[in-house]
Amino acid sequence: MILVVGATGQLGTAVVRALTAAGCPVRAFARPGSAARCVPGLELVLGDLRVPADVDPACRGVEAVICTANSILPAPGDRVGEVEHGGYGNLLESCRRHGVKQFVFISAPVSPLDEKVPPIRWKRWNEGRIRESGISYTIFRAPPFMDSWLAVIGSRLPLRGSENPTLGRPFWFSRAYLGAVGNLMERKGWALVQGPAQRTTSFLAVRDAAAFLVNAIGHSSARDAIFDIGGPEALSWTDVVEIYSRILGRPIHAFAVPPAVYRAQQLLWKPFSAAASNQMGLIWLLASCDSVVDMRETAPLFGVRLTTVEEFLREKAGLEEQERSVLA
């Protein structure tokens, strides 16, 4: 039995789909009232990661755990960071108690700004707790997912057809941000890029990240190992905007927002909304640091065929055309 924690998030949903498609016995841990759905072959356990009595039965009889849970975009009433602190502590303790053999965790690349961006600082802290837990671990450090980050520069196209999209969560700040910039490319031909247009990233598709997590289960090379993962190409924002121009069939002009603007927003929001501050901090990090990974060895090792940004966006554009045809 494989337990998926964070099963109703965008990445967790993709993990559950991949596991059930492969015929693996899967248990999904989800909150009551969350967007949990009935998937053939899926056992659903309802509970709160912050409550030890809820977590313990979820880990019973489990051989491996895939954990993608986070509180970056909190649900109403949540306190930011509770999942990453007490929740992960409860989970690791239950995993030890029930003899879980492998813990697979999604983390983020190391950067010089780790300590100044709380969600990344929490990732690094939990990496340490996982490594010291005595449970065999596999940690994947993934760059920005194209499913979300290609949307925040000014297009809703990456969200087309997404199941439980991260940017679709009911958090007021992310919804307001996307509402302001979500159709800039389609309406005005503008892309609002974070940091210098030359900033380079190996954008990764959520489905490819899910494939790494799933294929790590029982993999001999994944035992007690940390892997930096990314997409098949390192693209600048200029490259991404050119791809959008080809797909949308119109000139797109990139407007680069200096990293200092996002840093100022992070500090400005901190006294009022920790979650809003953290989102600005993540954008500040993306605007300030390249995130480039050579995948020529790691992708074949785990049998993952990586998706390019152009493939991803063309697929989304195709879905949009299908919807238009149905409506017509």
KEKE-3310 file (N, C-alpha, C; in steps of 0.2 Angstrom, whole numbers, plus 5000, padded with zeros to 4 digits):
npx = (5004:5003:5004:4997:5000:4994:4985:4975:4980:4987:4999:4998:4986:4990:4999:4992:4983:4993:4998:4986:4983:4994:4990:4993:4991:4983:4982:4974:4977:4966:4959:4943:4929:4937:4943:4942:4941:4932:4941:4944:4950:4956:4959:4952:4956:4950:4956:4966:4982:4988:4983:4987:4980:4972:4982:4989:4981:4980:4993:4994:4999:5005:5018:5025:5027:5021:5024:5017:5012:5008:5007:5007:4997:4985:4970:4954:4955:4966:4983:4997:5011:5008:5006:5019:5026:5021:5012:5021:5029:5020:5017:5029:5032:5022:5025:5037:5032:5024:5032:5035:5043:5049:5050:5045:5048:5044:5053:5062:5074:5090:5095:5103:5094:5086:5084:5077:5065:5051:5043:5052:5062:5056:5055:5068:5071:5062:5068:5079:5073:5067:5078:5084:5076:5077:5070:5070:5073:5068:5072:5066:5071:5063:5061:5052:5035:5028:5015:5009:5018:5020:5008:5007:5013:5005:4994:4980:4981:4990:4982:4972:4961:4967:4968:4962:4970:4984:4983:4970:4965:4955:4961:4962:4972:4980:4970:4966:4978:4980:4968:4971:4982:4980:4975:4983:4992:4983:4974:4981:4993:5004:5017:5021:5035:5045:5058:5074:5073:5082:5083:5085:5077:5074:5060:5047:5035:5020:5015:5026:5034:5026:5028:5042:5041:5032:5039:5050:5047:5053:5064:5080:5091:5086:5086:5089:5092:5095:5089:5091:5079:5072:5065:5067:5074:5083:5076:5075:5065:5063:5064:5052:5042:5043:5039:5026:5021:5022:5012:5000:4999:5002:5011:5020:5025:5038:5038:5049:5049:5058:5067:5068:5055:5047:5052:5050:5036:5035:5040:5031:5018:5020:5016:5003:4997:5003:5003:5001:5013:5022:5020:5024:5037:5041:5040:5049:5061:5061:5063:5075:5085:5093:5087:5093:5095:5103:5097:5100:5105:5097:5083:5082:5086:5075:5065:5058:5050:5052:5043:5043:5042:5035:5028:5020:5012:5006:4998:4989:4983:4977:4967:4960:4955:4947:4937:4931:4926:4916:4907:4904)
npy = (4994:5011:5027:5043:5059:5074:5073:5079:5090:5099:5092:5081:5075:5071:5062:5052:5048:5043:5032:5024:5021:5013:5002:5001:4998:5011:5023:5038:5052:5064:5080:5081:5087:5092:5093:5079:5065:5052:5039:5025:5010:5017:5020:5030:5041:5051:5066:5076:5082:5089:5083:5071:5059:5057:5055:5043:5031:5032:5028:5015:4999:5003:5003:5013:5031:5045:5062:5077:5088:5104:5121:5133:5140:5143:5135:5141:5148:5141:5141:5148:5137:5127:5114:5111:5111:5105:5096:5088:5082:5074:5065:5059:5053:5043:5036:5030:5022:5013:5006:5011:5009:5018:5035:5047:5063:5079:5093:5109:5118:5122:5138:5154:5162:5155:5155:5167:5165:5159:5147:5139:5138:5130:5119:5115:5112:5102:5092:5089:5083:5072:5065:5062:5053:5040:5032:5025:5037:5047:5061:5074:5088:5101:5112:5128:5124:5122:5122:5131:5143:5147:5153:5164:5174:5180:5173:5162:5151:5139:5134:5127:5113:5108:5097:5100:5113:5122:5136:5137:5136:5142:5155:5171:5180:5175:5173:5186:5191:5183:5186:5199:5198:5188:5187:5195:5192:5187:5198:5210:5208:5207:5201:5199:5197:5189:5197:5199:5197:5188:5178:5161:5145:5128:5123:5113:5100:5097:5084:5077:5078:5071:5058:5056:5055:5044:5033:5032:5024:5010:5009:5005:5014:5025:5025:5033:5045:5061:5071:5083:5089:5093:5101:5097:5107:5122:5137:5155:5169:5176:5167:5159:5168:5170:5157:5158:5168:5162:5151:5158:5166:5180:5195:5195:5205:5207:5213:5216:5214:5221:5211:5217:5223:5213:5208:5219:5219:5207:5210:5220:5214:5206:5209:5209:5198:5182:5172:5179:5186:5176:5171:5182:5181:5169:5172:5182:5175:5167:5177:5181:5171:5159:5143:5129:5113:5099:5085:5074:5062:5059:5058:5047:5037:5036:5033:5043:5053:5068:5084:5097:5115:5121:5109:5107:5119:5119:5108:5113:5123:5116:5110:5121:5125:5114:5115:5127:5123:5114:5123:5131)
npz = (5000:4996:5002:4999:5003:5004:4993:4986:4981:4966:4961:4970:4966:4952:4956:4962:4951:4943:4950:4952:4939:4936:4943:4956:4974:4982:4995:4999:5008:5015:5019:5027:5018:5008:4990:4987:4977:4969:4964:4954:4962:4973:4990:5002:5015:5027:5036:5046:5044:5055:5066:5077:5080:5068:5058:5062:5059:5045:5041:5044:5039:5028:5015:5008:5007:4999:4999:4997:5003:5008:5015:5007:4999:5009:5016:5021:5037:5041:5048:5043:5039:5048:5044:5038:5050:5063:5057:5048:5057:5065:5054:5051:5063:5064:5053:5057:5068:5062:5053:5040:5024:5015:5011:5001:4995:4990:4986:4985:4974:4980:4985:4987:4994:5002:5017:5018:5013:5018:5015:5007:5017:5026:5018:5017:5031:5034:5025:5032:5044:5038:5033:5045:5051:5051:5042:5026:5013:4999:4990:4980:4972:4965:4952:4948:4943:4927:4925:4934:4935:4922:4920:4929:4923:4914:4907:4906:4899:4903:4913:4908:4907:4918:4933:4949:4950:4957:4957:4957:4970:4984:4989:4993:4989:4979:4970:4967:4962:4950:4944:4940:4931:4923:4909:4902:4890:4880:4880:4879:4873:4882:4893:4909:4916:4929:4936:4927:4910:4905:4914:4919:4918:4921:4918:4924:4921:4929:4928:4925:4936:4945:4939:4942:4957:4958:4951:4959:4969:4977:4969:4967:4966:4972:4985:5000:4995:4986:4973:4961:4950:4934:4920:4902:4896:4897:4899:4895:4901:4890:4880:4883:4881:4867:4863:4867:4859:4846:4848:4852:4841:4839:4842:4857:4870:4882:4899:4911:4928:4941:4953:4966:4967:4970:4982:4990:4991:4997:5010:5014:5014:5025:5039:5038:5031:5031:5022:5009:5009:5009:4996:4988:4991:4986:4972:4971:4974:4962:4953:4956:4955:4945:4939:4934:4928:4923:4915:4909:4914:4925:4921:4912:4921:4930:4921:4914:4903:4898:4897:4885:4886:4875:4870:4881:4881:4868:4869:4879:4872:4862:4869:4872:4860:4857:4866:4862:4850:4854:4861:4850)
capx = (5000:5006:5000:4999:4999:4993:4983:4970:4983:4988:5004:4996:4981:4993:5003:4986:4981:4998:4998:4981:4984:4999:4988:4996:4986:4984:4978:4975:4975:4964:4954:4936:4927:4942:4941:4944:4936:4932:4945:4944:4956:4959:4956:4952:4956:4949:4959:4970:4989:4990:4980:4990:4975:4970:4987:4991:4977:4982:5000:4994:4999:5008:5025:5029:5023:5023:5021:5017:5007:5011:5002:5009:4991:4981:4963:4951:4956:4973:4988:5003:5016:5006:5007:5026:5029:5017:5010:5026:5031:5015:5017:5035:5032:5017:5028:5041:5028:5021:5037:5035:5050:5051:5047:5047:5046:5045:5056:5064:5081:5094:5097:5106:5089:5082:5082:5073:5058:5049:5041:5058:5066:5052:5056:5075:5070:5059:5073:5083:5070:5066:5085:5086:5070:5078:5066:5073:5070:5070:5070:5067:5071:5060:5060:5045:5031:5026:5007:5007:5022:5019:5002:5007:5016:5000:4990:4977:4982:4992:4977:4967:4961:4971:4964:4964:4976:4986:4981:4963:4963:4951:4965:4960:4978:4982:4965:4967:4984:4979:4963:4974:4987:4978:4974:4987:4994:4978:4970:4985:5000:5010:5019:5024:5040:5048:5066:5077:5071:5087:5083:5084:5074:5072:5053:5045:5028:5017:5014:5033:5036:5023:5031:5048:5039:5030:5044:5055:5045:5056:5069:5087:5095:5082:5087:5093:5096:5092:5089:5088:5075:5069:5062:5072:5077:5084:5073:5074:5059:5063:5062:5045:5038:5043:5035:5019:5020:5020:5006:4995:4999:5002:5017:5020:5030:5039:5039:5052:5048:5064:5066:5067:5048:5043:5055:5047:5030:5035:5040:5025:5013:5022:5012:4995:4996:5009:5003:5003:5020:5026:5019:5028:5044:5043:5041:5056:5066:5061:5065:5082:5089:5092:5086:5095:5096:5105:5093:5102:5106:5091:5077:5082:5087:5068:5061:5053:5050:5051:5039:5045:5037:5031:5024:5015:5007:5002:4993:4984:4980:4973:4961:4956:4952:4942:4931:4928:4922:4910:4903:4901)
capy = (5000:5017:5032:5049:5064:5080:5069:5083:5096:5097:5087:5075:5072:5068:5056:5047:5046:5038:5026:5019:5019:5007:4996:5000:5000:5018:5026:5045:5056:5071:5083:5081:5093:5094:5091:5072:5062:5044:5036:5017:5008:5022:5020:5037:5042:5058:5068:5082:5081:5092:5079:5064:5053:5056:5053:5037:5025:5032:5025:5008:4994:5006:5002:5019:5037:5050:5067:5083:5092:5111:5126:5139:5143:5140:5135:5146:5146:5138:5145:5146:5134:5122:5108:5110:5110:5100:5090:5083:5079:5069:5060:5055:5049:5038:5032:5026:5018:5008:5003:5013:5008:5023:5041:5051:5070:5084:5099:5114:5118:5126:5144:5159:5165:5150:5157:5173:5164:5154:5140:5136:5137:5124:5113:5113:5110:5095:5088:5087:5079:5066:5062:5060:5049:5032:5029:5026:5042:5049:5068:5077:5096:5102:5120:5130:5120:5126:5122:5137:5149:5150:5157:5171:5180:5184:5169:5157:5145:5134:5131:5124:5106:5105:5095:5103:5117:5126:5143:5137:5136:5148:5159:5178:5184:5172:5174:5193:5192:5180:5190:5205:5197:5181:5187:5200:5191:5187:5204:5216:5206:5209:5196:5202:5192:5190:5198:5200:5193:5183:5173:5155:5140:5122:5122:5106:5099:5093:5076:5074:5078:5065:5052:5054:5052:5037:5029:5031:5019:5003:5010:5004:5020:5031:5024:5038:5049:5067:5072:5089:5087:5099:5100:5095:5113:5128:5143:5161:5172:5178:5160:5157:5173:5168:5151:5160:5172:5157:5148:5163:5169:5187:5197:5196:5210:5205:5218:5213:5217:5220:5207:5222:5225:5207:5208:5225:5216:5202:5213:5225:5210:5202:5211:5208:5191:5178:5168:5184:5188:5170:5171:5187:5179:5164:5176:5186:5170:5165:5183:5183:5165:5154:5136:5125:5106:5094:5079:5068:5055:5057:5057:5040:5033:5035:5032:5049:5057:5075:5088:5104:5120:5121:5104:5108:5125:5117:5104:5117:5127:5111:5109:5127:5124:5109:5118:5132:5119:5111:5128:5133)
capz = (5000:4995:5005:4996:5008:4999:4988:4983:4977:4959:4961:4973:4961:4947:4958:4963:4945:4940:4954:4951:4932:4936:4946:4963:4979:4984:5000:4999:5015:5013:5024:5026:5014:5002:4984:4986:4972:4969:4959:4955:4965:4978:4997:5004:5022:5029:5042:5046:5046:5061:5072:5077:5080:5061:5054:5063:5055:5038:5040:5046:5033:5022:5014:5006:5008:4994:5002:4993:5006:5010:5016:5004:4998:5014:5016:5026:5044:5042:5050:5038:5042:5053:5040:5038:5056:5067:5052:5046:5063:5066:5049:5052:5069:5063:5048:5061:5072:5058:5049:5033:5022:5010:5012:4995:4997:4985:4989:4980:4973:4985:4983:4992:4997:5006:5024:5018:5010:5023:5012:5006:5023:5029:5014:5019:5038:5033:5022:5038:5048:5035:5033:5052:5054:5051:5037:5019:5010:4992:4990:4974:4972:4959:4950:4947:4939:4921:4926:4938:4934:4915:4920:4932:4918:4910:4903:4909:4895:4907:4918:4904:4908:4924:4938:4955:4949:4963:4956:4958:4977:4986:4993:4990:4986:4973:4965:4965:4957:4944:4941:4938:4926:4920:4902:4899:4884:4876:4879:4877:4871:4887:4897:4915:4918:4935:4936:4921:4904:4903:4920:4915:4922:4918:4920:4925:4920:4935:4927:4925:4943:4948:4937:4946:4963:4958:4949:4964:4974:4977:4965:4970:4966:4975:4992:5004:4990:4985:4966:4958:4944:4930:4913:4897:4893:4901:4895:4898:4900:4883:4876:4885:4878:4860:4862:4868:4853:4841:4849:4852:4834:4840:4846:4864:4873:4889:4903:4916:4934:4945:4959:4972:4968:4974:4989:4994:4992:5003:5017:5015:5016:5031:5045:5037:5028:5030:5015:5004:5010:5006:4988:4985:4992:4981:4966:4972:4973:4955:4949:4958:4954:4939:4942:4929:4930:4918:4916:4904:4918:4930:4918:4910:4927:4932:4915:4913:4896:4900:4892:4884:4887:4869:4870:4886:4879:4862:4871:4882:4866:4858:4873:4872:4853:4857:4870:4858:4845:4857:4862:4844)
cpx = (5004:5002:5002:4996:4999:4990:4978:4973:4984:4993:5001:4991:4985:4997:4997:4984:4987:4999:4992:4981:4989:4996:4990:4990:4988:4979:4979:4972:4973:4959:4947:4933:4932:4940:4943:4939:4937:4936:4945:4951:4959:4955:4957:4951:4955:4952:4963:4977:4991:4987:4983:4986:4972:4975:4989:4987:4979:4988:5000:4994:5002:5016:5029:5024:5026:5020:5022:5014:5011:5005:5003:5002:4986:4974:4960:4952:4962:4978:4994:5008:5015:5008:5014:5029:5026:5015:5015:5029:5027:5016:5024:5035:5027:5021:5033:5038:5026:5026:5037:5042:5053:5047:5049:5044:5048:5047:5058:5071:5084:5096:5100:5100:5084:5080:5078:5066:5056:5047:5047:5062:5063:5054:5063:5075:5067:5064:5077:5080:5068:5073:5087:5081:5072:5074:5070:5070:5073:5067:5071:5066:5069:5060:5053:5041:5028:5018:5005:5011:5022:5012:5002:5011:5011:4995:4987:4978:4985:4988:4972:4967:4964:4966:4967:4970:4977:4983:4973:4960:4960:4955:4964:4966:4980:4977:4965:4972:4983:4973:4966:4979:4985:4977:4978:4989:4989:4974:4975:4992:5006:5011:5023:5029:5043:5056:5068:5074:5075:5087:5081:5082:5073:5065:5051:5037:5026:5017:5021:5036:5033:5026:5038:5046:5036:5035:5050:5054:5049:5062:5076:5091:5092:5083:5091:5096:5092:5094:5087:5085:5073:5067:5068:5076:5078:5082:5074:5067:5058:5061:5055:5041:5037:5039:5027:5017:5018:5014:5000:4994:4999:5009:5016:5026:5031:5041:5042:5051:5054:5063:5065:5059:5045:5046:5052:5040:5030:5036:5034:5019:5014:5017:5005:4993:5002:5009:5004:5010:5024:5025:5024:5036:5046:5044:5048:5061:5067:5064:5073:5087:5088:5091:5087:5097:5098:5102:5095:5103:5100:5085:5077:5083:5080:5063:5056:5055:5048:5047:5042:5040:5032:5026:5018:5010:5003:4997:4987:4980:4975:4966:4957:4952:4946:4936:4928:4924:4916:4905:4900:4896)
cpy = (5006:5023:5039:5055:5071:5078:5074:5089:5094:5092:5080:5071:5068:5062:5050:5044:5041:5032:5021:5017:5013:5001:4995:5002:5006:5020:5034:5048:5063:5073:5082:5088:5095:5091:5084:5069:5055:5042:5028:5015:5012:5021:5027:5037:5049:5060:5074:5080:5084:5088:5072:5058:5052:5053:5045:5031:5026:5029:5018:5004:4997:5005:5008:5025:5042:5057:5074:5089:5099:5116:5133:5143:5140:5140:5139:5143:5143:5143:5143:5143:5128:5115:5106:5108:5104:5094:5085:5079:5073:5063:5056:5050:5042:5033:5027:5020:5012:5004:5004:5012:5013:5029:5045:5058:5075:5091:5104:5115:5123:5132:5149:5162:5161:5152:5163:5172:5158:5147:5136:5134:5131:5118:5110:5109:5103:5090:5085:5082:5072:5062:5059:5055:5042:5029:5030:5032:5043:5057:5071:5085:5098:5110:5122:5125:5124:5127:5129:5143:5151:5154:5164:5176:5183:5180:5164:5150:5139:5130:5127:5116:5103:5103:5097:5108:5121:5133:5143:5137:5142:5152:5166:5181:5181:5173:5181:5194:5189:5184:5197:5204:5191:5181:5193:5199:5191:5194:5210:5214:5207:5202:5200:5197:5194:5191:5199:5195:5187:5177:5167:5149:5134:5120:5115:5105:5095:5086:5073:5073:5072:5058:5050:5052:5045:5032:5028:5026:5012:5003:5009:5010:5026:5030:5029:5042:5056:5069:5079:5087:5094:5097:5098:5101:5118:5134:5149:5164:5174:5172:5159:5162:5172:5162:5154:5164:5167:5153:5152:5166:5177:5189:5198:5200:5208:5212:5215:5217:5216:5216:5211:5223:5219:5207:5214:5222:5211:5205:5217:5220:5206:5203:5209:5201:5187:5175:5173:5185:5182:5169:5176:5185:5174:5167:5179:5181:5168:5171:5184:5177:5161:5147:5131:5118:5102:5087:5073:5062:5054:5055:5049:5035:5031:5034:5037:5052:5064:5079:5095:5109:5121:5116:5105:5114:5123:5113:5108:5121:5122:5110:5115:5127:5119:5112:5123:5129:5117:5117:5131:5129)
cpz = (5000:4998:5002:5001:5004:4993:4984:4980:4970:4958:4964:4969:4955:4949:4959:4956:4942:4943:4952:4944:4931:4940:4953:4968:4982:4990:5000:5006:5013:5019:5022:5023:5009:4996:4982:4981:4972:4963:4959:4957:4971:4984:4999:5012:5024:5036:5041:5048:5052:5067:5072:5076:5073:5057:5055:5059:5048:5036:5041:5039:5027:5021:5012:5006:5003:4997:4998:4997:5008:5011:5013:5002:5003:5013:5021:5033:5046:5044:5046:5042:5046:5050:5040:5044:5060:5063:5050:5052:5065:5061:5050:5058:5068:5058:5052:5065:5068:5053:5042:5030:5018:5011:5006:4996:4991:4988:4984:4980:4979:4982:4988:4996:5002:5013:5024:5015:5014:5020:5010:5012:5026:5025:5017:5026:5038:5030:5028:5042:5045:5035:5040:5055:5055:5046:5030:5016:5003:4992:4983:4974:4966:4958:4949:4941:4933:4922:4929:4935:4927:4915:4923:4928:4914:4905:4907:4905:4899:4911:4914:4905:4914:4930:4945:4955:4955:4963:4957:4965:4979:4991:4989:4986:4979:4967:4962:4960:4950:4940:4937:4931:4921:4913:4899:4892:4879:4874:4876:4874:4875:4891:4903:4918:4925:4935:4928:4916:4903:4909:4917:4920:4918:4921:4919:4925:4927:4934:4927:4932:4946:4946:4941:4953:4963:4956:4954:4969:4973:4972:4969:4971:4970:4983:4996:4999:4989:4977:4965:4951:4941:4924:4908:4894:4898:4897:4899:4897:4893:4878:4877:4881:4870:4859:4863:4862:4847:4842:4849:4845:4834:4843:4853:4867:4880:4893:4909:4923:4939:4951:4965:4973:4972:4981:4993:4996:4998:5010:5019:5017:5023:5037:5044:5035:5027:5024:5009:5003:5007:4999:4985:4986:4987:4974:4966:4971:4965:4951:4950:4956:4948:4943:4936:4931:4923:4919:4912:4908:4922:4927:4915:4916:4930:4927:4914:4907:4898:4894:4892:4885:4881:4868:4875:4884:4873:4864:4875:4877:4862:4862:4873:4865:4853:4861:4866:4852:4848:4858:4856:4841)
residu = (MET:ILE:LEU:VAL:VAL:GLY:ALA:THR:GLY:GLN:LEU:GLY:THR:ALA:VAL:VAL:ARG:ALA:LEU:THR:ALA:ALA:GLY:CYS:PRO:VAL:ARG:ALA:PHE:ALA:ARG:PRO:GLY:SER:ALA:ALA:ARG:CYS:VAL:PRO:GLY:LEU:GLU:LEU:VAL:LEU:GLY:ASP:LEU:ARG:VAL:PRO:ALA:ASP:VAL:ASP:PRO:ALA:CYS:ARG:GLY:VAL:GLU:ALA:VAL:ILE:CYS:THR:ALA:ASN:SER:ILE:LEU:PRO:ALA:PRO:GLY:ASP:ARG:VAL:GLY:GLU:VAL:GLU:HIS:GLY:GLY:TYR:GLY:ASN:LEU:LEU:GLU:SER:CYS:ARG:ARG:HIS:GLY:VAL:LYS:GLN:PHE:VAL:PHE:ILE:SER:ALA:PRO:VAL:SER:PRO:LEU:ASP:GLU:LYS:VAL:PRO:PRO:ILE:ARG:TRP:LYS:ARG:TRP:ASN:GLU:GLY:ARG:ILE:ARG:GLU:SER:GLY:ILE:SER:TYR:THR:ILE:PHE:ARG:ALA:PRO:PRO:PHE:MET:ASP:SER:TRP:LEU:ALA:VAL:ILE:GLY:SER:ARG:LEU:PRO:LEU:ARG:GLY:SER:GLU:ASN:PRO:THR:LEU:GLY:ARG:PRO:PHE:TRP:PHE:SER:ARG:ALA:TYR:LEU:GLY:ALA:VAL:GLY:ASN:LEU:MET:GLU:ARG:LYS:GLY:TRP:ALA:LEU:VAL:GLN:GLY:PRO:ALA:GLN:ARG:THR:THR:SER:PHE:LEU:ALA:VAL:ARG:ASP:ALA:ALA:ALA:PHE:LEU:VAL:ASN:ALA:ILE:GLY:HIS:SER:SER:ALA:ARG:ASP:ALA:ILE:PHE:ASP:ILE:GLY:GLY:PRO:GLU:ALA:LEU:SER:TRP:THR:ASP:VAL:VAL:GLU:ILE:TYR:SER:ARG:ILE:LEU:GLY:ARG:PRO:ILE:HIS:ALA:PHE:ALA:VAL:PRO:PRO:ALA:VAL:TYR:ARG:ALA:GLN:GLN:LEU:LEU:TRP:LYS:PRO:PHE:SER:ALA:ALA:ALA:SER:ASN:GLN:MET:GLY:LEU:ILE:TRP:LEU:LEU:ALA:SER:CYS:ASP:SER:VAL:VAL:ASP:MET:ARG:GLU:THR:ALA:PRO:LEU:PHE:GLY:VAL:ARG:LEU:THR:THR:VAL:GLU:GLU:PHE:LEU:ARG:GLU:LYS:ALA:GLY:LEU:GLU:GLU:GLN:GLU:ARG:SER:VAL:LEU:ALA)
# end
